[in-house]
Amino acid sequence: MTTTEITTIKPLTHPEAMRLQTDELQFTLASLRSLDDAAWLAATDCPAWDLRAMYQHVLGACESGASMRENIHQLRRARAFRKQEGGPLEAALSAVQVRERKDLSPVQIVERLAAIAPKTIQGRKRTPGFVRNHAKLTVDGPVYETWKLGYLIDTIYLRDLWMHRVDLSHALNRPLDLSTDHDGRIVADVVAEWARRHGKPFALELTGPAGGTYAHENDFPGAEQLSMDAVEFCRTLAGRGPAVGLLTVVVPF
């Protein structure tokens, strides 16, 4: 297998991110439409969320992306929630999204997500490049740093949606339908950011349809050698599995 030098992996472009998000929303809807009533009650890797609550959050995020008014509403409610309950703003925002959609049935969640998905993509597409590249926001969990708005719109929203499809599969012990072009591109982008965050030499073999072989200065003495399933690699960096060595470096999803 060809080894990819990590510095050759190009960041996601805005059009590419929108295409991947469009496809990921369709994969998500296909997964949700396959669930029976009992499956929606399955516990997930997200604390206190069953699948129904997890997709109430996803629906809320998509509705926020489709409407500036809804986006502002959610942020205001989230700041009030955090002031009262504490914790990171991201967790407060998710809590608000779930709480405000708690009465939706699984059928209603799927119907609303299907209806809003195209508007979500259009809303994110319309965000001007100047705004994506210059507007910034401070995050306080799971990492503490300042992001460009474009990173949130293009990368984080894609990873969040993808990781929750992984969560669904894990919760129900179902195989994931993965491809090199779609899932492999998402994983490669995660690998590249992980490498930038730790900045150390390594050789990484990721198995499965979304995998690949990656390295940076792997002939350097002491370079960490890792081999694991591609999806499990992402789950580990997202805090969903035990981590040691360079795998303890958090990559936000």
N, C-alpha and C positions, 0 to 999 in steps of 0.2 A: 504494500500500500504506500502511495506517495505521502511523504511527510510535508506538511504545510508550515512554512516559517510564519510565525505569528504576526510579524510586522507586515506581511503581504495581504492580510485580511482587511478588506476595505470596510469602513463603517457603513451602516445602512443609510441609503439616501432616503429622502422624504417620499418620492414616488414608490420606491421599493418597499418601504415600511407600510405605506397605504395598501399596496397590493397584498402584502403578507397579512395585514390585518383583515382585509376583505375576505381572503381565503380562510383565515383562522375563525372568523365569525361563522362562516358556512360550515366548517368542520364542527364547531361547537354546537350549532343548531342541529346538525345531524346526530350528534351524540345525545343531546337532550331529548330529541324526538324518539329515541330508542328506549328511553327509561320507562319502567312501570312505576306504579305508585309507591311501592316499597323502596325502590332504588333512591328516590328523592330524600328518604330519611336516613340514608347511609352517612355515617360520620366521616369527616375528612381530616386531612392533615392540618387544616386551619382550626385553631382552638375555638370551641363553642359553635362551630358551623357544621351543619349537615349540608348535603348537596343543595337543598332548597335555599338555605340561607346564603350559600356561596354564590349561587346564581342570582339571588336578589342583589347582592353586591355587584356582580358583573353587569346586570341590567342597569343598576344605578350609575355605574361608571359610563356605560354607553349612552344613557340618556343625558348625562352631563356633557359628554362630547358632542352631542347633537344640538345642544341649546345653551347659549351663553347665560340666559336667564336661569336655567336649571343649574348650571355650573356655579353661578354666584350664590344661588340658594343653598346648595349643598355645602359650599365652603363656609358660609355664615353659620349654618347649623353645626358644622363640624367644629368650628372655633368655639362655639358656645358649649358644645359637648366636652371638648378638651378642657375648657376652663373649669367645668364642673367635675369631670371625672379624671382629668390628667391623662398622661400618655402621649404618644406621638400623634401628630395631626393626621397622618395616613390612617392610623387605626381608628381615629375619631370619624374620619370621613367614611370609612367602610361601615362603621357602626350605624351612622346616619342613613346610609344607603339601604342597609338591611332593615332597619327599624321602620323606615318610611314605606317599605314594600312588604312588610311582614304578613299582610293579609292576602297577598297574591297566591293563587293556587299554582301548581306546576304548569298547568295548561296556560294560564294567564302570563306566567313568566316567559314561556316560549313564544307565545303570540306577540307579546310586547317587544321581546328581543328581536324577533324576526322583522317586526315593523320598523324598529328604530335603527337596525344595523346599517342600512344604506345611508341614513341621515347622519349617523355617527361618523362614518368615513368621510362624507362630504364636509361635515363640520371641521374635521381635523385637516382635511385637504385644503380648506379655505384659509387656514391660519397663515398669514403672510410670512415669507422667509425672514424678513427683518425682525418680526416678533419672535419667531421660533429661535433665532440666533442671538437675540439680545435681551429678551425678557427672561428674568431669572426668578427662581423660587428656592427657598431654604427648606430642606427636609430634615426631619429629626428622628428618623428610624426607617429601615434597619441600619442605614448609614446616616451620618451627620455631615451634610455638605450642601453646597449650592449647585443646582442644576439649571441648565438652559431649558427653557420651555420646550424646545424642540426635542430634547432628550426624553422628556416625559411623554410628549405626543407620539413620537415615532418609536421609541424603544421600550419604555416602561409599559405603556398600554398594550403593546404587542406581547411582551413577556408575561404580563399578568394574565392575559387571556389564555395564552398558551399553557402556562403553568397550571391554571385551573382546569384545563382539559386533562393535563397530566394527573391532577388531584382526583378528578372524576374516575379516571382509569384505575388509579391506585385504590380508591375507596371501594370500587366494585370488583377489583381483581380482574379487570378486563384488559385485553391487549390493546395497545395503541396503534392506530393506523398512521405510520410514519413514512416520510419520503425524504430523499436527499435534498431536493430542490426547496422544499418548504421548511420542514423541521430541521434539516441539516444546516440550512442558512441561519436559522434562529440560534441553534447551538453554537455554530462557528462564531457568531457575534458575541455570544456569552463568553466563549473561550478567550476571544481577543480582549474583551474588557477585563476578565479575570487576570490575564497575563499582564495587562497594563497596571492593574491595581497592585499586584505583588512585585512586579519588576525583577523576578528572579529566574535563573535558568531552569528549564524543565523539559521533559519529554512526556507527552500525554497521548495515550491510545484510547479512543472512545469507540466502543463497539455498538453495533446495531445500525439500522437504516439511517439514523440521524448522526452517525458518528464520523470519525476521521482520525488522522494522526497528526499531531501538532507538536511543535518544538520551538524553543528559543535558547540558543547557546547551550544545547543539550550535551555538548562535548566538554563543557566546563566541569571541573571536579566538584562533586557534590550536587550536581543537577538532580532534582527530584524526578523520579521515574514513576509514572502513574498509569494504570490501566483499569478501566471500568466502563460500564454501560453509559451511553451518552445521556439518556434521560436521568439516570441516577446521579450522574455528575451535576446536572442542573438542579435536581432536587436537593442535593447536598449543599451547593452554594446558596440555595434559597432557604437554608435552615430546616429542611425537612428530613434530614438524615444525619447520622454522626459524622463528624469531620475531624481529620488530623492533618498535620503538615500544611501544605499550601491550600488544601481544601477548606481550611478555616477562614480563608479570605472571602468575605461576603460580597456577592454581586446582587444588586437590587433587582427584584422582580416586581 
